[in-house]
Amino acid sequence: MSQFPDIAGATKVDDTLLTAMIDNYVIKPADATPRTVATLVNDPDLTFPVVANALYDVTFRFRWAGLQAAGLRTAWSVPSGTTGNREVMGPGSANVAQTDANTTEMRWAVHGYATAVLYTNPRNSVSLQTWTEEKALVAVGSTAGSITLQWGQNVANATGSLIVAQSYVKYRRIG
């Protein structure tokens, strides 16, 4: 199995080569503007560019807040021709409100990139947060582009749900 980057004999070790060998992070600098609709919208921060015909190891880890009844809905936007699925971990869609989240029902599943995944916040609050992680090995086809977290509410609610600062996407090209 080949490894990326390909380091042949006499390869010059420079910043480009070293950068290709480490994880990259995009960290959300501020809380998102709360969303009050169930429509999936691209997150302006949790996104990164990818090249064609490459393989990436990607993890979106985000803290979020919102009412239990509103929840959060997520999907990934990926370039045309990208193959694979994402693994999702977070509070399931059938939680009851409890501020300590002591008996949270969890979702552990595999879904397509464009499949809307529904979560609830058992803490039932726009200030008490919960967290979710979604990850995948993403095989980009012949079209370059970006990988972007999309999100909105599970059920539209006048009290907005939001993804908070210091949520991040970690990615590295591995092939």
C-alpha positions, 0 to 999 in steps of 0.5 A: 500500500502506498503512503502519502506523501510519496518520499523517494530517495533524494527527496528534498525535505521542505515545508511543503513535504512536512506540511503534507505529513501532519493534520490540518485544523480549521477551528470555528473562531466564533459562535455561529449565528443561530439557525431557526430553519430545518434547511441544511446550509453550509457552515462558513468556517467548517470547510476545506479544499480538496484536490481531485483523485485523493484520499482524506481522513476527515473528522468534524467535531463540534459543540452545539446548543439548542432546544431539545425539540429543535435539535440539529440536522447535519450533512456533508457537502462533497465534490461530485464523484466523491465516494464513501460514507461518514460515521456519526456519533452524537445524541440520538433523535429520541432524547428527553430533556435533562440538563445534566444529560446523564442518560443520553440516548446516543446515535452511532451509525454510518450514513452517506455524505448527503444523508441528513442525520438528526440529533437532539440536545438532551440539555434543552438549552441554548447555553448548555452544550452537547457535542457530536463527531462525524468522520470518514475516509473521503475518496475524492473523484476526478472533481476537486472542490471542498468538503463542508459541514452543512447544518440546520435545525431538525425541526424549525423553531424560533429559538435557534440552534447553533454550533459554537466556537472552537468546534473544528474539522481535522483533515489530512490527505493520506492518498 
